[in-house]
Amino acid sequence: MTAPLPVSGDDRDDDLAFADRIFTEVAALSPDKQGVSRPAFSKVETNTLRYLEDVARAAGLDVWYDAGCNANFALPEHRNAEEYRLVGSHVDSVPFGGNYDGLAGVVAGLIALVRARRRGEAFSRPVHVLALRGEESAWFGPCYIGSKALLGVLGAAELGARHKGDGRTLAEHMADIGLPMDKVKAGSPLADASAIIEYLELHIEQGPLLIGKNIPAAAVSGIRGNIRHRQVRCIGEAGHSGAVPRAFRRDPVLAMADLFVRLDESWQTILNKGDDLVLTSGVVGTDPAKHAMTRIPDEIGFSLDIRSQGAETLDHMRALLREEMRQVERDRGVRFVLDDELRVEPAVCDAGMVAGLEAAMARAGQEPFVMASGGGHDAAVFAGAGVPSAMVFVRNHNGSHNPDETMDLEDFISACDIVYEYLMG
C-alpha cells in the first residue's frame, strides 16, 4: 500500500508534493529507452491505474473500476451521487513519449478531491474523477478508444485494428483485461452518460502558444476533429534504377511525393481563406527487405492525419484527397489503395463552461485566456455524446508526444487552481 504524504499546512506545498510524487513514481513504473511507454490496454497501463488507486485510497478517497476497466475516484460522500461533474483524462502514452500527456489531467482531478477533503470544503456539485485507458492512436490506429467504448461509439473497424507490435486486434487486447466485448461490439454504452452533468479535462498544451504568450494556463474553446488513414499504399512497378527511362517509370515514391506536394498546396490555400487545417504523414516507407538503392520500388506505404476545427473542411479534404490521387494515378501510372478511414468530428467546448473557466481563472488571480486545441482529446468524444465539455491547457515546453515534454509544476498547480475554483463555483 502507498503511504499518505505528510500534510505541511501549506496548501500549495502539499499540492506540489502530491503531484511531484505521482509523476515521479508513475514515470518509474513505465520507463523505456527514451521517455515513457504506457501502451493502451497493457499491463503497464493497468499497473499505472493500480498505483493511482493506492495513492487515492491512502488519501481517503473512494476508488472503483467501471465496465471499461477505467479507474474512478470520488470523495466518499459522492461515490453514489446520481449526477456528477466528471474530471478526467487518460493514462496511456505514445511510444517513447512524455510523462505528462494525459496523466496530468488525472492528477489534476485527484488534487481537486484531496484539496477539498483537506480543507473541508464542498464542491458546488458532486465530482468524480476518471482515469481512462487507451486514448492514444499510436498503438492500434484508432484514437479515444477508452472513452468511445465507455459511451458505446467504438466501431467494428476500430475493434479490428491491429496492434503495431504483436499484430493482435484491439478487440483481443480489450478482452484480455476483462472488458465485456459483447456489449462493446453491440455499441452498448458502458456508462450512463445522462448522469454526467459535464466533462472537464486538463491537459498539457501540445504546441507553443502559451509559451509564446508567457501564460501558465488557458481555457479551451474547441478541439480539432480528424480524418486518419493508418496505411495508404501506392503501388507501382519495380525496375532497375539505371536502365528504366523516366517516361517508362511507374515510381510509387515519386507519385507519393507528387501527392504530398499537391496536398500541401491545397493546405496553404485553405489557410489563406482563413480556415483551419493541419496535415501530417508520420509514417512513410518502402520495404527494406525487398527494396534496394539500385531498385525502383514497386510499393510504398504511408500514414495520413488530416485535422481541422471545421467538419466542412474535413469533408473537403476527403474529396480532395481522392481527386488528387486519381490525377496522380493517371500521371504516374500507379495505384493508390486506402485502408479504412478513421474519423472523429470536431468538438466545440460548451460556451457556459468556457465562461465559467474564465471566471475561475480570474478568481485564481490569473488573466483569463481562451485558445483552441490543435490536438485531439477524449473531451471531443464526450461532447459528441451530448455531454457539455471543456478543457484547461497547461503551458508545456518542448512539445508533446516526445520524451522531452517539460511541464513546470508551478504552472501545473496554477492550472489546478482553475479547475478547483471552477468546481467550487
C-alpha positions, -999 to 999 in steps of 0.1 A, spaced: 0 0 0 11 36 -7 16 57 24 -1 91 25 20 122 22 25 142 54 5 174 55 26 206 58 -2 230 64 6 250 33 -19 241 5 4 249 -24 34 230 -10 11 200 -2 -3 200 -38 32 203 -53 45 174 -32 15 153 -41 18 160 -79 56 155 -79 53 122 -61 27 108 -86 46 120 -117 79 107 -105 66 73 -94 44 67 -124 74 75 -147 94 49 -127 66 24 -135 67 30 -173 103 37 -184 115 30 -220 148 35 -238 137 71 -240 109 88 -221 79 66 -211 58 40 -228 24 31 -214 7 11 -242 -31 12 -244 -47 -19 -228 -14 -32 -215 -1 -45 -182 18 -12 -178 -14 8 -182 -31 -15 -157 -2 -11 -132 -5 27 -135 -42 26 -126 -35 3 -97 -8 27 -85 -32 56 -87 -58 35 -68 -33 30 -40 -25 67 -38 -61 77 -38 -71 52 -11 -42 64 11 -56 100 7 -90 89 19 -108 87 -15 -132 61 -28 -120 41 -58 -138 18 -82 -135 5 -118 -162 9 -144 -172 -17 -170 -145 -2 -193 -118 -11 -167 -111 26 -162 -104 38 -126 -128 62 -110 -123 83 -78 -145 104 -56 -149 118 -21 -167 90 -1 -198 111 2 -201 115 -36 -194 79 -45 -231 71 -52 -242 105 -65 -270 103 -90 -254 132 -110 -219 145 -110 -193 166 -128 -166 144 -143 -130 154 -144 -109 131 -165 -81 122 -189 -61 92 -200 -31 74 -185 -16 57 -217 12 73 -237 27 71 -271 58 50 -275 89 69 -261 65 96 -250 64 122 -223 51 116 -188 25 144 -186 4 139 -217 -29 126 -203 -16 118 -168 -16 155 -158 -54 156 -162 -59 127 -139 -36 141 -113 -54 175 -115 -87 157 -107 -71 139 -77 -56 172 -64 -91 188 -65 -105 159 -45 -77 158 -20 -76 196 -16 -114 197 -9 -110 169 17 -80 186 33 -98 220 36 -132 206 45 -148 224 16 -177 213 -5 -180 213 -43 -210 230 -58 -219 197 -74 -206 162 -67 -173 154 -86 -160 121 -100 -125 118 -114 -119 94 -143 -86 78 -153 -92 65 -189 -75 38 -208 -65 39 -244 -67 74 -258 -36 74 -280 -38 62 -316 -1 52 -317 -7 16 -307 -37 5 -328 -46 34 -351 -80 44 -336 -79 72 -310 -101 78 -279 -107 41 -276 -115 41 -239 -139 69 -240 -156 56 -272 -161 22 -256 -175 39 -224 -200 58 -245 -209 30 -269 -195 45 -301 -165 23 -308 -169 9 -343 -163 -26 -358 -134 -13 -380 -117 2 -349 -121 -31 -329 -105 -49 -358 -74 -26 -358 -42 -45 -351 -15 -36 -325 16 -21 -340 38 -46 -321 21 -80 -317 -4 -77 -346 -33 -88 -324 -66 -69 -327 -78 -42 -304 -108 -64 -295 -85 -92 -284 -64 -68 -262 -96 -53 -247 -109 -88 -239 -77 -97 -222 -82 -71 -195 -118 -80 -189 -140 -56 -209 -175 -70 -218 -168 -74 -255 -204 -84 -263 -216 -50 -252 -187 -32 -268 -193 -49 -302 -230 -41 -299 -223 -5 -293 -239 -5 -259 -227 22 -235 -207 10 -206 -216 42 -186 -247 62 -181 -239 95 -199 -271 111 -186 -256 111 -151 -227 132 -162 -235 169 -157 -204 179 -176 -169 167 -185 -138 187 -177 -103 177 -189 -70 193 -180 -42 186 -205 -7 199 -214 -7 222 -244 9 203 -272 20 235 -291 39 267 -283 12 293 -279 12 296 -241 50 297 -240 50 325 -266 24 344 -246 41 337 -212 8 324 -197 8 293 -174 -27 281 -184 -58 287 -205 -93 276 -212 -100 258 -245 -127 268 -269 -128 238 -293 -110 207 -304 -99 197 -339 -116 167 -355 -96 144 -377 -96 120 -407 -69 93 -404 -55 66 -426 -31 43 -408 -17 30 -440 -21 42 -476 -4 20 -503 9 34 -535 16 6 -559 38 10 -590 62 -12 -609 97 -24 -599 126 -17 -622 164 -12 -625 174 23 -612 197 29 -641 180 11 -670 144 25 -670 140 60 -685 117 85 -668 89 81 -694 86 44 -687 87 45 -649 58 38 -626 76 50 -595 54 50 -563 79 71 -543 77 100 -568 39 95 -570 36 98 -533 58 129 -533 37 144 -561 5 137 -540 21 154 -509 31 185 -529 -5 188 -542 -20 184 -507 5 209 -493 -5 235 -519 -42 229 -510 -34 233 -473 -19 267 -479 -49 277 -500 -73 267 -472 -52 286 -446 -52 317 -469 -90 316 -469 -90 317 -431 -100 281 -425 -82 257 -400 -62 227 -412 -31 207 -404 -19 177 -424 8 151 -413 23 119 -427 42 105 -397 50 70 -411 65 66 -446 85 38 -461 93 11 -486 100 -25 -475 138 -26 -469 137 -64 -471 129 -64 -509 140 -29 -520 174 -15 -526 193 17 -535 195 4 -571 159 -7 -575 128 13 -583 104 1 -556 71 -14 -566 53 -1 -535 54 25 -507 32 29 -477 24 60 -457 1 73 -430 -21 103 -433 -35 125 -405 -58 154 -415 -72 177 -388 -94 207 -387 -119 225 -364 -144 225 -393 -163 195 -404 -168 210 -438 -131 214 -442 -126 177 -433 -152 168 -459 -135 189 -485 -101 174 -478 -115 139 -480 -129 146 -515 -97 165 -525 -75 136 -514 -94 112 -537 -94 136 -566 -56 143 -563 -49 105 -560 -69 99 -592 -49 126 -610 -15 112 -598 -26 77 -608 -32 90 -644 0 110 -645 23 84 -629 8 50 -639 4 40 -602 -25 29 -580 -34 41 -545 -51 18 -520 -67 34 -490 -73 15 -458 -105 21 -437 -109 58 -428 -110 67 -391 -128 99 -384 -136 120 -353 -158 150 -356 -146 184 -344 -159 194 -310 -169 229 -297 -164 233 -260 -195 243 -241 -198 281 -240 -211 282 -205 -183 261 -192 -157 282 -210 -172 313 -195 -171 296 -161 -135 287 -166 -126 323 -175 -143 334 -142 -124 307 -123 -91 320 -138 -99 355 -125 -108 342 -91 -75 323 -90 -57 356 -97 -49 348 -134 -55 367 -166 -84 349 -184 -72 335 -218 -91 312 -242 -75 292 -271 -83 264 -295 -69 229 -292 -48 216 -321 -46 181 -307 -75 157 -301 -87 147 -267 -113 125 -250 -133 156 -244 -143 155 -280 -160 121 -276 -179 133 -245 -190 165 -264 -201 143 -293 -222 122 -270 -241 154 -258 -222 159 -226 -213 195 -221 -175 195 -222 -145 219 -218 -108 218 -212 -79 236 -194 -45 237 -210 -12 239 -191 19 255 -206 44 228 -217 78 232 -231 94 211 -259 61 200 -275 44 167 -269 45 130 -280 82 130 -273 104 122 -243 113 159 -238 79 171 -226 86 196 -198 58 209 -177 67 232 -148 49 220 -116 42 256 -106 23 260 -139 5 228 -133 -7 239 -99 -19 272 -114 -40 252 -139 -52 230 -110 -63 262 -92 -85 270 -122 -101 235 -121 -107 238 -84 -122 272 -85 -145 261 -113 -157 230 -94 -163 252 -63 -182 278 -83 
